[in-house]
Amino acid sequence: MALVRLYYAGTPEYLICSRGVMVAYNWRIPWRLLLLASLFLAAVLLTGCFPSHSQSTFDPAGPVAGRQLDLFKLIFWTAAVVFVVVEGVLVLALFRYRRKPGQPLPKQTHGSTPLEIGWTILPVVILAVIAVPTVTTIFAQADPPPGERVEVKVVGHQWWWEFDYTQYGITTANELHVPVGKPVAIELQSDDVIHSFWIPKLAGKTDVIPTRTNRMWFQADKPGEYYGQCAELCGLAHAQMRFRVIAESQSDFDLWVAGQKTPAAVPMSSVFGIKGCTVCHTATGQDALAAQATRMASFLKGNPQFPAPNLTHFATRSTFAAGLLDRTDENLRKWLKDPETVKPGNRMQELAGAYHNPSMALSDADINALVAYLNSLK
């Protein structure tokens, strides 16, 4: 038999070994290490609890998100009470009724009718407390309130969002303008795979499914920019499938609508046409609407066509590449030169001849011309 001395986390420990087999051991984890690990875990968990974060659900800016947060709080605190009671009883039983040295086995009990009735009725009551508000919230938010509203058809693409304002004849991409204090009725469709439409501060997630139309609504109670995100894994660039909701006063919204309905009196850039940009991009709302039905029919036949964002009034947007980049000349040049580096998996890099056909490659002069053309689309 041998006595082996080891050091673990600075504390000497002794392992008694016989013929290479461990007989006894003792592990000691320093309390400082446990304290640091606990503080680190708490810090990580708390980073997701800042209401001011752009995608936090704890700072609702509309009635839909507000009522959903109230329901979440009810369910959370109900579950917290159940957890504390159950774990408290468990810990109490472990210490209060643990077997002591020399103590005989306790009297064995086989079933207890009062206890069984109690722990059957109690979960039913708890579920009712949760179920009733859940059902009433679902029904209350199924349809927007009666009265004037903005109607928008949202089409999810890999990997960007198309917004069609049916009542105004406007089609745009990745930036959804809405008036403050007015319900926005959303009709959700997909042009390819399953997506999920989510605006954390305005409304919860709703799936966007091919061949099916889902509906939701929201309302912004105060002006501002609200970040949206696809919440369903939909392919390589899923994480970059973002958008923004821009809530503004009714007068500012009316001005935006008027500007979007006015055709941009700008001749198409020769570079834009020669380099094949028009194969995927459209520049008028009606062209985009007509192309959508054709794309879906082709997709259902197994021959998908890949659309690109409508560029009508592109220069009035604050972002591009599905909300990934601010619309600046530098970012536009970076995107046009090498879109794959900016947004891996994007269709432009895959399909545009400028990126896989050397004879169509974009020169610096071509990129400057395209940047000037895009900035003129107001």
VOFI-128593 format. One record per residue (C-alpha): residue in one letter; x, y, z. Coordinates in Angstrom, 3 decimals, always signed. Example, Ala and Ser with C-alpha at 12.3 -4.5 7.8 and 13.67 -1.06 7.14 Angstrom:
BEGIN
<node type="A" px="+12.300" py="-4.500" pz="+7.800"/>
<node type="S" px="+13.670" py="-1.060" pz="+7.140"/>
REM end
This chain:
BEGIN
<node type="M" px="+0.000" py="+0.000" pz="+0.000"/>
<node type="A" px="+1.280" py="+3.450" pz="-0.875"/>
<node type="L" px="+0.423" py="+6.947" pz="+0.295"/>
<node type="V" px="+0.341" py="+9.385" pz="-2.606"/>
<node type="R" px="+0.315" py="+13.138" pz="-2.003"/>
<node type="L" px="-1.395" py="+15.309" pz="-4.630"/>
<node type="Y" px="-2.224" py="+18.968" pz="-4.933"/>
<node type="Y" px="-5.628" py="+20.114" pz="-6.179"/>
<node type="A" px="-6.305" py="+23.859" pz="-6.504"/>
<node type="G" px="-3.471" py="+24.594" pz="-4.067"/>
<node type="T" px="-4.711" py="+22.209" pz="-1.353"/>
<node type="P" px="-2.742" py="+19.018" pz="-0.572"/>
<node type="E" px="-4.873" py="+15.858" pz="-0.797"/>
<node type="Y" px="-3.924" py="+12.271" pz="+0.036"/>
<node type="L" px="-4.903" py="+9.274" pz="-2.054"/>
<node type="I" px="-4.368" py="+5.859" pz="-0.466"/>
<node type="C" px="-3.606" py="+3.372" pz="-3.221"/>
<node type="S" px="-3.133" py="-0.390" pz="-3.104"/>
<node type="R" px="-1.766" py="-2.161" pz="-6.161"/>
<node type="G" px="-2.635" py="+0.840" pz="-8.302"/>
<node type="V" px="-6.301" py="+0.916" pz="-7.217"/>
<node type="M" px="-7.675" py="+4.036" pz="-5.556"/>
<node type="V" px="-9.186" py="+3.241" pz="-2.179"/>
<node type="A" px="-10.146" py="+6.673" pz="-0.855"/>
<node type="Y" px="-9.976" py="+10.239" pz="-2.067"/>
<node type="N" px="-11.043" py="+13.695" pz="-1.031"/>
<node type="W" px="-11.878" py="+16.603" pz="-3.366"/>
<node type="R" px="-11.924" py="+20.161" pz="-2.095"/>
<node type="I" px="-12.979" py="+23.063" pz="-4.294"/>
<node type="P" px="-11.854" py="+26.410" pz="-2.819"/>
<node type="W" px="-14.796" py="+28.591" pz="-1.772"/>
<node type="R" px="-13.300" py="+31.549" pz="-3.621"/>
<node type="L" px="-13.495" py="+29.633" pz="-6.883"/>
<node type="L" px="-17.123" py="+28.755" pz="-6.201"/>
<node type="L" px="-17.901" py="+32.391" pz="-5.412"/>
<node type="L" px="-16.241" py="+33.641" pz="-8.611"/>
<node type="A" px="-18.027" py="+31.034" pz="-10.705"/>
<node type="S" px="-21.383" py="+32.005" pz="-9.151"/>
<node type="L" px="-20.776" py="+35.706" pz="-9.763"/>
<node type="F" px="-19.777" py="+35.033" pz="-13.366"/>
<node type="L" px="-22.920" py="+32.958" pz="-13.976"/>
<node type="A" px="-25.108" py="+35.654" pz="-12.416"/>
<node type="A" px="-23.473" py="+38.336" pz="-14.587"/>
<node type="V" px="-24.064" py="+36.295" pz="-17.749"/>
<node type="L" px="-27.729" py="+35.744" pz="-16.862"/>
<node type="L" px="-28.325" py="+39.398" pz="-16.000"/>
<node type="T" px="-26.941" py="+40.651" pz="-19.325"/>
<node type="G" px="-30.179" py="+39.497" pz="-20.958"/>
<node type="C" px="-32.387" py="+41.518" pz="-18.587"/>
<node type="F" px="-31.776" py="+45.124" pz="-19.671"/>
<node type="P" px="-35.065" py="+46.658" pz="-20.901"/>
<node type="S" px="-33.130" py="+49.344" pz="-22.783"/>
<node type="H" px="-31.591" py="+46.770" pz="-25.137"/>
<node type="S" px="-32.840" py="+47.227" pz="-28.710"/>
<node type="Q" px="-34.309" py="+43.705" pz="-28.800"/>
<node type="S" px="-35.426" py="+43.363" pz="-25.194"/>
<node type="T" px="-39.018" py="+42.271" pz="-24.620"/>
<node type="F" px="-39.049" py="+43.906" pz="-21.157"/>
<node type="D" px="-39.611" py="+47.407" pz="-22.547"/>
<node type="P" px="-42.807" py="+47.144" pz="-24.633"/>
<node type="A" px="-43.642" py="+50.060" pz="-26.907"/>
<node type="G" px="-47.153" py="+48.989" pz="-27.910"/>
<node type="P" px="-50.318" py="+47.320" pz="-26.577"/>
<node type="V" px="-49.607" py="+43.885" pz="-28.078"/>
<node type="A" px="-46.120" py="+43.572" pz="-26.595"/>
<node type="G" px="-47.358" py="+45.082" pz="-23.331"/>
<node type="R" px="-50.076" py="+42.509" pz="-22.810"/>
<node type="Q" px="-47.737" py="+39.691" pz="-23.797"/>
<node type="L" px="-45.243" py="+40.914" pz="-21.181"/>
<node type="D" px="-47.988" py="+40.939" pz="-18.524"/>
<node type="L" px="-48.824" py="+37.336" pz="-19.402"/>
<node type="F" px="-45.159" py="+36.367" pz="-19.247"/>
<node type="K" px="-44.791" py="+37.910" pz="-15.776"/>
<node type="L" px="-47.839" py="+36.043" pz="-14.507"/>
<node type="I" px="-46.543" py="+32.695" pz="-15.783"/>
<node type="F" px="-42.989" py="+33.389" pz="-14.596"/>
<node type="W" px="-43.922" py="+34.278" pz="-11.021"/>
<node type="T" px="-46.399" py="+31.425" pz="-10.793"/>
<node type="A" px="-43.650" py="+29.030" pz="-11.891"/>
<node type="A" px="-41.200" py="+30.687" pz="-9.475"/>
<node type="V" px="-43.538" py="+30.149" pz="-6.524"/>
<node type="V" px="-44.065" py="+26.500" pz="-7.499"/>
<node type="F" px="-40.296" py="+26.011" pz="-7.835"/>
<node type="V" px="-39.525" py="+27.552" pz="-4.439"/>
<node type="V" px="-42.220" py="+25.536" pz="-2.662"/>
<node type="V" px="-41.270" py="+22.215" pz="-4.271"/>
<node type="E" px="-37.535" py="+22.664" pz="-3.792"/>
<node type="G" px="-38.065" py="+23.972" pz="-0.272"/>
<node type="V" px="-40.027" py="+20.874" pz="+0.720"/>
<node type="L" px="-37.367" py="+18.691" pz="-0.915"/>
<node type="V" px="-34.490" py="+20.368" pz="+0.947"/>
<node type="L" px="-36.433" py="+20.257" pz="+4.215"/>
<node type="A" px="-37.046" py="+16.526" pz="+3.768"/>
<node type="L" px="-33.380" py="+15.887" pz="+2.982"/>
<node type="F" px="-32.170" py="+17.495" pz="+6.207"/>
<node type="R" px="-35.072" py="+17.018" pz="+8.604"/>
<node type="Y" px="-35.756" py="+13.382" pz="+7.870"/>
<node type="R" px="-32.378" py="+12.062" pz="+6.862"/>
<node type="R" px="-31.391" py="+8.785" pz="+8.489"/>
<node type="K" px="-29.162" py="+9.083" pz="+11.517"/>
<node type="P" px="-26.599" py="+6.491" pz="+12.691"/>
<node type="G" px="-28.273" py="+3.625" pz="+14.528"/>
<node type="Q" px="-31.753" py="+4.788" pz="+13.635"/>
<node type="P" px="-34.144" py="+1.968" pz="+12.583"/>
<node type="L" px="-36.116" py="+2.101" pz="+9.352"/>
<node type="P" px="-39.188" py="+4.332" pz="+9.634"/>
<node type="K" px="-42.712" py="+3.007" pz="+9.359"/>
<node type="Q" px="-43.488" py="+2.317" pz="+5.706"/>
<node type="T" px="-46.474" py="+4.109" pz="+4.207"/>
<node type="H" px="-48.239" py="+2.850" pz="+1.076"/>
<node type="G" px="-50.313" py="+5.665" pz="-0.357"/>
<node type="S" px="-52.240" py="+8.541" pz="+1.205"/>
<node type="T" px="-55.649" py="+9.431" pz="-0.179"/>
<node type="P" px="-55.713" py="+13.026" pz="+1.162"/>
<node type="L" px="-52.225" py="+13.738" pz="-0.236"/>
<node type="E" px="-53.034" py="+12.224" pz="-3.623"/>
<node type="I" px="-56.242" py="+14.266" pz="-3.887"/>
<node type="G" px="-54.366" py="+17.379" pz="-2.848"/>
<node type="W" px="-51.523" py="+17.113" pz="-5.314"/>
<node type="T" px="-54.016" py="+16.351" pz="-8.083"/>
<node type="I" px="-56.246" py="+19.341" pz="-7.395"/>
<node type="L" px="-53.412" py="+21.819" pz="-6.761"/>
<node type="P" px="-51.792" py="+21.453" pz="-10.243"/>
<node type="V" px="-55.244" py="+21.823" pz="-11.830"/>
<node type="V" px="-55.711" py="+25.115" pz="-9.994"/>
<node type="I" px="-52.239" py="+26.301" pz="-10.998"/>
<node type="L" px="-52.841" py="+25.398" pz="-14.655"/>
<node type="A" px="-56.175" py="+27.217" pz="-14.578"/>
<node type="V" px="-54.454" py="+30.348" pz="-13.232"/>
<node type="I" px="-52.108" py="+30.177" pz="-16.229"/>
<node type="A" px="-54.529" py="+28.914" pz="-18.895"/>
<node type="V" px="-57.355" py="+31.412" pz="-18.468"/>
<node type="P" px="-55.226" py="+34.578" pz="-18.983"/>
<node type="T" px="-53.329" py="+32.829" pz="-21.803"/>
<node type="V" px="-56.497" py="+31.993" pz="-23.739"/>
<node type="T" px="-58.038" py="+35.426" pz="-23.182"/>
<node type="T" px="-54.814" py="+37.115" pz="-24.355"/>
<node type="I" px="-54.672" py="+34.962" pz="-27.502"/>
<node type="F" px="-58.278" py="+35.786" pz="-28.407"/>
<node type="A" px="-57.897" py="+39.469" pz="-27.546"/>
<node type="Q" px="-54.889" py="+39.797" pz="-29.854"/>
<node type="A" px="-56.198" py="+37.680" pz="-32.721"/>
<node type="D" px="-57.506" py="+40.680" pz="-34.657"/>
<node type="P" px="-56.675" py="+44.393" pz="-34.629"/>
<node type="P" px="-59.213" py="+46.716" pz="-33.024"/>
<node type="P" px="-61.918" py="+48.104" pz="-35.331"/>
<node type="G" px="-61.289" py="+51.360" pz="-37.088"/>
<node type="E" px="-58.670" py="+52.812" pz="-39.405"/>
<node type="R" px="-55.509" py="+50.754" pz="-39.818"/>
<node type="V" px="-52.475" py="+50.311" pz="-42.034"/>
<node type="E" px="-52.408" py="+47.045" pz="-43.989"/>
<node type="V" px="-49.097" py="+45.521" pz="-45.006"/>
<node type="K" px="-48.320" py="+42.259" pz="-46.754"/>
<node type="V" px="-44.954" py="+40.956" pz="-45.570"/>
<node type="V" px="-43.086" py="+38.428" pz="-47.716"/>
<node type="G" px="-40.106" py="+36.599" pz="-46.275"/>
<node type="H" px="-37.207" py="+35.773" pz="-48.602"/>
<node type="Q" px="-33.817" py="+34.198" pz="-48.068"/>
<node type="W" px="-32.620" py="+36.520" pz="-46.497"/>
<node type="W" px="-34.534" py="+39.780" pz="-46.488"/>
<node type="W" px="-38.054" py="+41.161" pz="-46.004"/>
<node type="E" px="-40.416" py="+42.607" pz="-48.595"/>
<node type="F" px="-43.133" py="+45.038" pz="-47.466"/>
<node type="D" px="-46.150" py="+45.650" pz="-49.689"/>
<node type="Y" px="-48.509" py="+48.423" pz="-48.564"/>
<node type="T" px="-51.565" py="+47.146" pz="-50.416"/>
<node type="Q" px="-53.757" py="+50.191" pz="-49.735"/>
<node type="Y" px="-51.102" py="+52.617" pz="-51.015"/>
<node type="G" px="-49.574" py="+50.641" pz="-53.885"/>
<node type="I" px="-46.084" py="+50.820" pz="-52.346"/>
<node type="T" px="-43.495" py="+48.050" pz="-52.216"/>
<node type="T" px="-40.277" py="+48.447" pz="-50.275"/>
<node type="A" px="-37.746" py="+46.289" pz="-48.424"/>
<node type="N" px="-36.351" py="+45.847" pz="-44.913"/>
<node type="E" px="-37.686" py="+49.123" pz="-43.488"/>
<node type="L" px="-41.315" py="+49.185" pz="-42.377"/>
<node type="H" px="-42.711" py="+52.696" pz="-41.845"/>
<node type="V" px="-45.806" py="+52.946" pz="-39.621"/>
<node type="P" px="-47.739" py="+55.805" pz="-38.009"/>
<node type="V" px="-47.700" py="+56.098" pz="-34.225"/>
<node type="G" px="-50.897" py="+55.126" pz="-32.432"/>
<node type="K" px="-52.496" py="+53.307" pz="-35.378"/>
<node type="P" px="-52.897" py="+49.505" pz="-35.650"/>
<node type="V" px="-50.859" py="+47.806" pz="-38.365"/>
<node type="A" px="-52.432" py="+44.639" pz="-39.791"/>
<node type="I" px="-49.780" py="+42.247" pz="-41.111"/>
<node type="E" px="-50.352" py="+39.479" pz="-43.658"/>
<node type="L" px="-47.413" py="+37.087" pz="-43.635"/>
<node type="Q" px="-46.263" py="+34.969" pz="-46.586"/>
<node type="S" px="-43.034" py="+33.201" pz="-47.530"/>
<node type="D" px="-41.446" py="+33.074" pz="-50.945"/>
<node type="D" px="-39.242" py="+30.059" pz="-50.146"/>
<node type="V" px="-38.774" py="+28.429" pz="-46.712"/>
<node type="I" px="-40.195" py="+28.899" pz="-43.199"/>
<node type="H" px="-39.313" py="+32.208" pz="-41.540"/>
<node type="S" px="-40.566" py="+33.920" pz="-38.378"/>
<node type="F" px="-41.513" py="+37.590" pz="-38.072"/>
<node type="W" px="-40.533" py="+39.155" pz="-34.739"/>
<node type="I" px="-40.424" py="+42.728" pz="-33.441"/>
<node type="P" px="-39.518" py="+42.252" pz="-29.742"/>
<node type="K" px="-40.701" py="+45.630" pz="-28.472"/>
<node type="L" px="-43.936" py="+45.637" pz="-30.505"/>
<node type="A" px="-45.176" py="+42.046" pz="-30.879"/>
<node type="G" px="-44.258" py="+38.399" pz="-30.407"/>
<node type="K" px="-43.128" py="+35.926" pz="-33.044"/>
<node type="T" px="-45.358" py="+34.659" pz="-35.847"/>
<node type="D" px="-44.244" py="+31.975" pz="-38.286"/>
<node type="V" px="-44.075" py="+32.744" pz="-42.009"/>
<node type="I" px="-44.847" py="+29.531" pz="-43.908"/>
<node type="P" px="-44.785" py="+28.818" pz="-47.683"/>
<node type="T" px="-48.239" py="+28.344" pz="-49.288"/>
<node type="R" px="-49.927" py="+29.578" pz="-46.088"/>
<node type="T" px="-50.976" py="+33.054" pz="-45.001"/>
<node type="N" px="-50.629" py="+33.953" pz="-41.309"/>
<node type="R" px="-51.811" py="+37.194" pz="-39.766"/>
<node type="M" px="-50.842" py="+39.366" pz="-36.829"/>
<node type="W" px="-51.022" py="+43.008" pz="-35.808"/>
<node type="F" px="-49.128" py="+45.495" pz="-33.698"/>
<node type="Q" px="-49.175" py="+49.140" pz="-32.775"/>
<node type="A" px="-46.354" py="+51.508" pz="-31.876"/>
<node type="D" px="-47.301" py="+53.945" pz="-29.122"/>
<node type="K" px="-44.237" py="+56.143" pz="-29.408"/>
<node type="P" px="-41.942" py="+57.264" pz="-32.246"/>
<node type="G" px="-38.643" py="+55.524" pz="-32.808"/>
<node type="E" px="-36.808" py="+52.738" pz="-34.609"/>
<node type="Y" px="-37.609" py="+49.209" pz="-33.492"/>
<node type="Y" px="-35.413" py="+46.277" pz="-34.459"/>
<node type="G" px="-36.922" py="+43.181" pz="-36.027"/>
<node type="Q" px="-35.427" py="+39.778" pz="-36.723"/>
<node type="C" px="-36.229" py="+36.474" pz="-38.389"/>
<node type="A" px="-36.675" py="+34.076" pz="-35.459"/>
<node type="E" px="-36.750" py="+30.778" pz="-37.384"/>
<node type="L" px="-33.581" py="+29.142" pz="-38.693"/>
<node type="C" px="-33.944" py="+29.583" pz="-42.448"/>
<node type="G" px="-30.490" py="+29.020" pz="-43.913"/>
<node type="L" px="-26.936" py="+30.270" pz="-43.896"/>
<node type="A" px="-27.667" py="+34.007" pz="-43.549"/>
<node type="H" px="-30.528" py="+33.609" pz="-41.058"/>
<node type="A" px="-28.780" py="+35.671" pz="-38.383"/>
<node type="Q" px="-28.456" py="+38.599" pz="-40.836"/>
<node type="M" px="-32.141" py="+38.563" pz="-41.843"/>
<node type="R" px="-33.009" py="+41.742" pz="-39.997"/>
<node type="F" px="-35.355" py="+44.664" pz="-40.519"/>
<node type="R" px="-36.439" py="+47.858" pz="-38.807"/>
<node type="V" px="-39.816" py="+49.329" pz="-37.959"/>
<node type="I" px="-39.761" py="+53.113" pz="-38.162"/>
<node type="A" px="-42.636" py="+54.588" pz="-36.148"/>
<node type="E" px="-43.354" py="+58.230" pz="-36.910"/>
<node type="S" px="-46.111" py="+60.775" pz="-36.569"/>
<node type="Q" px="-49.080" py="+60.565" pz="-38.913"/>
<node type="S" px="-47.930" py="+63.665" pz="-40.791"/>
<node type="D" px="-44.422" py="+62.261" pz="-41.306"/>
<node type="F" px="-45.880" py="+58.927" pz="-42.385"/>
<node type="D" px="-48.120" py="+60.684" pz="-44.928"/>
<node type="L" px="-45.101" py="+62.530" pz="-46.312"/>
<node type="W" px="-43.213" py="+59.230" pz="-46.614"/>
<node type="V" px="-46.139" py="+57.608" pz="-48.436"/>
<node type="A" px="-46.399" py="+60.544" pz="-50.836"/>
<node type="G" px="-42.689" py="+60.349" pz="-51.574"/>
<node type="Q" px="-42.799" py="+56.599" pz="-52.157"/>
<node type="K" px="-45.747" py="+56.919" pz="-54.544"/>
<node type="T" px="-43.916" py="+59.503" pz="-56.635"/>
<node type="P" px="-41.830" py="+57.798" pz="-59.356"/>
<node type="A" px="-38.139" py="+58.558" pz="-59.168"/>
<node type="A" px="-37.351" py="+60.554" pz="-62.297"/>
<node type="V" px="-33.890" py="+59.067" pz="-62.641"/>
<node type="P" px="-32.645" py="+57.287" pz="-65.786"/>
<node type="M" px="-31.285" py="+53.809" pz="-65.131"/>
<node type="S" px="-27.528" py="+53.601" pz="-64.896"/>
<node type="S" px="-25.924" py="+51.863" pz="-67.864"/>
<node type="V" px="-23.704" py="+49.903" pz="-65.470"/>
<node type="F" px="-26.816" py="+48.735" pz="-63.590"/>
<node type="G" px="-28.208" py="+47.280" pz="-66.796"/>
<node type="I" px="-25.016" py="+45.961" pz="-68.393"/>
<node type="K" px="-23.862" py="+44.110" pz="-65.265"/>
<node type="G" px="-27.172" py="+42.259" pz="-65.011"/>
<node type="C" px="-28.531" py="+43.885" pz="-61.835"/>
<node type="T" px="-32.016" py="+44.067" pz="-63.377"/>
<node type="V" px="-32.256" py="+40.265" pz="-63.516"/>
<node type="C" px="-33.122" py="+40.199" pz="-59.806"/>
<node type="H" px="-33.761" py="+43.805" pz="-58.765"/>
<node type="T" px="-36.868" py="+45.793" pz="-59.632"/>
<node type="A" px="-37.343" py="+49.512" pz="-59.427"/>
<node type="T" px="-41.128" py="+49.930" pz="-59.297"/>
<node type="G" px="-43.712" py="+48.542" pz="-56.930"/>
<node type="Q" px="-45.941" py="+47.120" pz="-59.631"/>
<node type="D" px="-43.054" py="+45.185" pz="-61.169"/>
<node type="A" px="-42.362" py="+43.609" pz="-57.779"/>
<node type="L" px="-46.008" py="+42.621" pz="-57.241"/>
<node type="A" px="-46.278" py="+41.024" pz="-60.675"/>
<node type="A" px="-43.032" py="+39.117" pz="-60.185"/>
<node type="Q" px="-44.024" py="+37.678" pz="-56.807"/>
<node type="A" px="-46.763" py="+35.380" pz="-58.128"/>
<node type="T" px="-44.423" py="+34.119" pz="-60.858"/>
<node type="R" px="-41.683" py="+33.374" pz="-58.319"/>
<node type="M" px="-43.989" py="+31.393" pz="-56.045"/>
<node type="A" px="-45.398" py="+29.350" pz="-58.943"/>
<node type="S" px="-41.863" py="+28.543" pz="-60.052"/>
<node type="F" px="-40.859" py="+27.637" pz="-56.485"/>
<node type="L" px="-43.754" py="+25.171" pz="-56.134"/>
<node type="K" px="-42.690" py="+23.463" pz="-59.357"/>
<node type="G" px="-39.205" py="+22.913" pz="-57.973"/>
<node type="N" px="-37.559" py="+25.714" pz="-59.965"/>
<node type="P" px="-37.075" py="+28.531" pz="-57.458"/>
<node type="Q" px="-36.273" py="+32.031" pz="-58.595"/>
<node type="F" px="-34.430" py="+34.292" pz="-56.199"/>
<node type="P" px="-35.746" py="+37.848" pz="-55.996"/>
<node type="A" px="-33.805" py="+40.796" pz="-54.665"/>
<node type="P" px="-35.001" py="+43.867" pz="-52.747"/>
<node type="N" px="-36.980" py="+46.465" pz="-54.643"/>
<node type="L" px="-34.717" py="+49.488" pz="-55.140"/>
<node type="T" px="-37.428" py="+52.096" pz="-55.717"/>
<node type="H" px="-36.505" py="+55.107" pz="-53.550"/>
<node type="F" px="-33.484" py="+53.214" pz="-52.216"/>
<node type="A" px="-31.794" py="+56.487" pz="-51.185"/>
<node type="T" px="-34.613" py="+57.242" pz="-48.718"/>
<node type="R" px="-33.685" py="+54.199" pz="-46.594"/>
<node type="S" px="-31.270" py="+54.417" pz="-43.696"/>
<node type="T" px="-29.989" py="+50.830" pz="-44.043"/>
<node type="F" px="-29.522" py="+48.104" pz="-46.635"/>
<node type="A" px="-28.528" py="+44.421" pz="-46.835"/>
<node type="A" px="-31.553" py="+43.496" pz="-44.690"/>
<node type="G" px="-30.774" py="+46.147" pz="-42.084"/>
<node type="L" px="-27.211" py="+44.916" pz="-41.658"/>
<node type="L" px="-25.407" py="+48.081" pz="-42.814"/>
<node type="D" px="-26.074" py="+51.798" pz="-42.582"/>
<node type="R" px="-26.543" py="+53.324" pz="-46.017"/>
<node type="T" px="-23.264" py="+55.144" pz="-46.497"/>
<node type="D" px="-21.061" py="+55.413" pz="-49.581"/>
<node type="E" px="-18.303" py="+53.451" pz="-47.858"/>
<node type="N" px="-20.644" py="+50.599" pz="-46.921"/>
<node type="L" px="-22.156" py="+50.543" pz="-50.407"/>
<node type="R" px="-18.709" py="+50.205" pz="-51.976"/>
<node type="K" px="-17.770" py="+47.470" pz="-49.525"/>
<node type="W" px="-21.001" py="+45.605" pz="-50.327"/>
<node type="L" px="-20.684" py="+45.923" pz="-54.101"/>
<node type="K" px="-17.033" py="+44.887" pz="-54.078"/>
<node type="D" px="-17.406" py="+41.737" pz="-51.960"/>
<node type="P" px="-20.911" py="+41.026" pz="-50.598"/>
<node type="E" px="-19.910" py="+37.566" pz="-49.346"/>
<node type="T" px="-17.529" py="+39.054" pz="-46.792"/>
<node type="V" px="-20.227" py="+41.393" pz="-45.508"/>
<node type="K" px="-23.124" py="+38.906" pz="-45.473"/>
<node type="P" px="-22.094" py="+35.268" pz="-45.988"/>
<node type="G" px="-24.612" py="+33.240" pz="-47.969"/>
<node type="N" px="-26.250" py="+36.152" pz="-49.790"/>
<node type="R" px="-27.793" py="+35.438" pz="-53.186"/>
<node type="M" px="-26.118" py="+38.336" pz="-54.982"/>
<node type="Q" px="-22.683" py="+36.796" pz="-54.552"/>
<node type="E" px="-24.093" py="+33.458" pz="-55.709"/>
<node type="L" px="-26.085" py="+34.575" pz="-58.761"/>
<node type="A" px="-24.682" py="+37.857" pz="-60.082"/>
<node type="G" px="-22.305" py="+37.407" pz="-63.000"/>
<node type="A" px="-20.135" py="+40.221" pz="-61.691"/>
<node type="Y" px="-18.862" py="+37.902" pz="-58.943"/>
<node type="H" px="-18.204" py="+34.679" pz="-60.830"/>
<node type="N" px="-17.685" py="+35.818" pz="-64.441"/>
<node type="P" px="-14.339" py="+37.629" pz="-64.886"/>
<node type="S" px="-15.585" py="+39.436" pz="-67.989"/>
<node type="M" px="-18.385" py="+41.069" pz="-65.932"/>
<node type="A" px="-16.328" py="+41.922" pz="-62.841"/>
<node type="L" px="-16.954" py="+45.351" pz="-61.337"/>
<node type="S" px="-14.148" py="+47.856" pz="-61.654"/>
<node type="D" px="-13.709" py="+50.734" pz="-59.222"/>
<node type="A" px="-15.308" py="+53.016" pz="-61.798"/>
<node type="D" px="-18.293" py="+50.666" pz="-62.100"/>
<node type="I" px="-18.719" py="+50.604" pz="-58.308"/>
<node type="N" px="-18.561" py="+54.409" pz="-58.116"/>
<node type="A" px="-21.192" py="+54.651" pz="-60.861"/>
<node type="L" px="-23.499" py="+52.209" pz="-59.062"/>
<node type="V" px="-23.103" py="+54.070" pz="-55.772"/>
<node type="A" px="-24.002" py="+57.344" pz="-57.486"/>
<node type="Y" px="-27.024" py="+55.714" pz="-59.152"/>
<node type="L" px="-28.320" py="+54.176" pz="-55.907"/>
<node type="N" px="-27.932" py="+57.501" pz="-54.105"/>
<node type="S" px="-30.050" py="+59.153" pz="-56.794"/>
<node type="L" px="-33.053" py="+56.859" pz="-56.198"/>
<node type="K" px="-34.978" py="+59.224" pz="-53.924"/>
REM end
